[in-house]
């Protein structure tokens, strides 16, 4: 089926450590000039959407905050649906700011939900043990993402996934996962653009999270050979991309 819209990952696809992938800013300008509907779908929970947009724009892009979708957006929607306003937030201060701006109160005791993002060095034993106890006592267990790792400026870096898995193992409970590869991460972005999943391509550097997750949601999965891409990860995943591009700079190839 012809591709009519794009979902584009950020880290490893547009930039690595704040440095743009060669040709990436020009590729996004071409997408804009062609009038192709698109959204930037990131599992990043280290920064707020405002900070993500500012960093990309400093790197030579022209991307607005409302073009970016992160798991925090989905989390806030879920909390509203369930009437939850008191949470324990395991994430960076920047990510916490989006919750506080939405009226969510953080509490280390009596939290109705434990929400885990990428806390980096904040994942200490005491923090994880406290989260374990609260989840065990019945708090809603939400994972903003469960990526295994991501490509930072100084190399591959653990993401939130390994810590989410540890708490799942310890509590015997599965987290409610909101970021990619959850189908909602892709389908909600398609709905915002008013496009059908079958006519939408997801471009990412993670064979499981981006490509496999998109294909499971009926989107076209496109893998780029930048960021965390590796031939061994592709081979071991068992996922077959619909197309592989050298980088986002070759995006025109998706449209013949």
C-alpha positions in Angstrom: 0.0 0.0 0.0 1.3 3.5 -0.7 2.7 5.4 2.2 0.9 8.6 3.0 2.2 9.5 6.4 5.2 9.1 8.7 6.0 8.5 12.3 9.6 9.2 13.1 11.7 8.3 16.0 14.1 10.9 17.4 17.1 9.6 19.3 19.3 7.7 16.8 17.2 8.7 13.8 17.3 12.5 13.8 20.2 13.0 16.2 22.6 11.3 18.6 23.6 13.2 21.7 22.3 16.4 20.3 24.3 16.1 17.1 22.1 15.7 13.9 22.5 12.7 11.7 24.0 13.9 8.4 21.2 15.0 6.1 18.5 14.7 8.7 17.5 18.4 8.9 17.2 18.5 5.1 15.1 15.3 5.1 12.6 16.8 7.6 12.4 20.0 5.5 11.7 17.9 2.4 8.9 16.1 4.3 7.4 19.5 5.3 7.7 20.9 1.8 5.9 17.8 0.4 3.0 18.3 2.8 3.4 14.7 4.1 1.6 14.3 7.5 4.1 13.3 10.2 4.7 13.1 13.9 7.8 12.5 16.0 7.2 9.5 18.3 9.8 9.1 21.0 10.2 6.9 24.0 12.4 9.5 25.6 11.4 10.3 29.2 14.5 12.2 30.2 13.2 15.5 28.9 9.9 17.3 28.5 8.5 17.7 25.0 9.5 21.4 25.2 13.1 20.5 25.9 13.2 17.9 23.1 11.9 20.4 20.6 14.4 23.1 21.8 17.3 20.7 21.6 16.3 19.6 18.1 15.9 23.1 16.9 19.4 24.0 18.3 20.7 21.2 16.1 19.2 22.7 13.0 15.7 21.3 12.8 12.4 23.3 12.9 10.1 21.1 15.0 7.4 22.3 17.3 6.4 20.8 20.7 3.0 19.8 19.5 4.6 17.6 16.7 6.2 15.4 19.3 4.5 12.5 21.1 6.0 10.8 24.1 4.7 8.3 26.6 4.1 11.1 29.1 1.2 12.3 27.0 -0.4 8.8 27.1 0.3 8.5 30.9 -1.5 11.8 31.6 -4.5 10.6 29.6 -4.6 7.3 31.5 -4.3 9.0 34.9 -7.2 11.3 34.0 -9.3 8.3 32.9 -8.7 6.5 36.2 -9.1 9.6 38.3 -5.6 9.3 39.8 -3.8 12.5 40.9 -1.2 11.3 43.5 1.8 9.4 42.0 5.4 8.3 42.7 7.5 9.4 39.7 10.7 7.6 38.9 12.1 9.8 36.2 14.1 13.0 35.6 13.1 16.4 37.0 12.4 17.5 33.5 9.9 14.7 32.9 8.3 15.3 36.3 7.6 18.9 35.2 5.0 17.8 32.6 3.2 15.8 35.3 3.2 18.7 37.8 2.0 21.1 35.1 -0.9 18.8 34.5 -1.9 18.9 38.2 -0.3 15.5 39.3 1.0 15.5 42.9 4.1 13.5 43.7 4.2 11.6 46.9 6.7 9.0 48.2 3.9 7.5 50.4 0.3 6.7 49.6 0.8 7.0 45.9 -2.0 5.6 43.8 0.4 4.9 40.9 4.1 4.2 40.4 5.2 5.6 37.0 8.7 4.7 35.7 10.6 6.5 33.0 14.3 6.9 32.4 15.7 7.9 35.7 19.4 7.2 34.8 21.5 7.2 37.9 18.4 7.8 40.0 17.7 4.1 39.8 19.2 3.3 43.2 18.5 0.3 45.4 16.5 2.3 47.9 14.3 4.0 45.1 13.6 0.6 43.4 12.9 -1.1 46.7 10.4 1.6 47.7 8.7 1.3 44.3 8.6 -2.5 44.8 6.8 -2.2 48.1 4.3 0.3 46.8 3.5 -1.8 43.8 3.2 -4.9 46.0 0.7 -3.0 48.1 -1.5 -2.3 45.1 -0.3 0.8 43.4 -0.9 1.0 39.7 2.3 0.0 37.9 3.0 2.2 34.8 6.0 2.0 32.6 6.5 5.0 30.2 8.7 2.7 28.1 10.6 -0.5 28.4 13.4 0.0 25.9 16.5 -2.1 26.7 19.0 0.6 25.8 19.5 3.7 23.7 22.4 5.5 22.0 23.6 8.5 24.0 26.4 10.8 23.1 29.0 8.5 24.7 27.6 5.1 23.6 24.9 2.6 24.4 23.1 3.3 27.6 20.6 1.4 29.7 17.1 2.6 29.3 14.1 2.1 31.7 13.3 -1.4 30.5 15.8 -3.4 32.6 14.5 -1.7 35.8 10.9 -2.2 34.8 11.6 -5.9 34.2 13.3 -6.2 37.6 10.2 -4.8 39.3 7.9 -7.1 37.3 9.9 -10.1 38.4 10.0 -9.0 42.0 6.3 -8.2 42.3 4.9 -10.8 39.9 2.9 -8.0 38.2 3.1 -6.8 34.6 3.5 -3.1 34.1 1.1 -1.1 31.9 3.5 -0.1 29.1 2.6 3.1 27.3 5.5 3.8 25.0 6.6 1.9 21.9 6.1 -1.0 21.2 2.7 -0.6 22.7 0.1 -0.4 19.8 -1.4 2.7 21.3 1.8 4.6 20.9 1.5 4.2 17.1 -2.3 4.1 16.7 -2.9 7.3 18.7 -0.3 9.2 16.6 -2.1 8.0 13.5 -5.4 9.0 14.8 -4.1 12.5 15.6 -3.0 12.8 11.9 -6.3 11.3 10.7 -4.5 8.6 8.7 -4.8 4.8 8.5 -2.0 2.7 10.0 -1.6 0.7 6.8 -0.7 3.8 5.0 1.7 5.0 7.7 5.4 4.2 8.0 7.3 4.2 11.3 11.0 5.1 10.8 13.3 4.0 13.7 16.6 2.6 14.7 15.3 0.0 17.1 14.3 -3.3 15.3 12.1 -4.5 18.1 10.6 -1.3 19.6 10.2 0.8 16.5 9.9 -1.7 13.6 8.4 -4.8 15.3 6.0 -2.7 17.4 4.9 -0.7 14.3 4.3 -3.9 12.2 2.3 -5.4 15.1 0.0 -2.3 14.9 -0.4 -2.8 11.1 2.0 0.0 10.2 4.9 -0.2 7.7 8.2 -0.8 9.6 11.3 1.1 8.3 14.7 0.5 9.9 17.6 3.0 9.6 21.2 2.1 9.9 22.0 4.9 12.4 21.8 5.2 16.2 21.6 1.9 18.0 21.3 -0.1 14.7 23.4 -3.3 14.5 23.3 -6.2 12.2 23.5 -8.7 15.1 20.4 -7.1 16.8 18.5 -7.3 13.5 19.5 -10.9 12.9 18.6 -12.0 16.5 15.3 -10.1 16.6 13.4 -12.3 14.1 11.8 -9.1 12.9 11.9 -8.5 9.1 11.7 -4.7 8.3 9.5 -3.7 5.4 12.4 -1.5 4.3 15.9 -0.6 5.4 17.4 2.8 4.8 20.9 4.0 5.3 19.5 6.9 7.3 16.5 9.3 7.4 18.4 11.3 4.7 17.1 8.7 2.3 13.4 9.1 3.2 12.5 10.0 -0.4 13.0 6.3 -1.3 9.8 5.5 0.6 7.8 7.5 -1.9 9.2 6.0 -5.1 
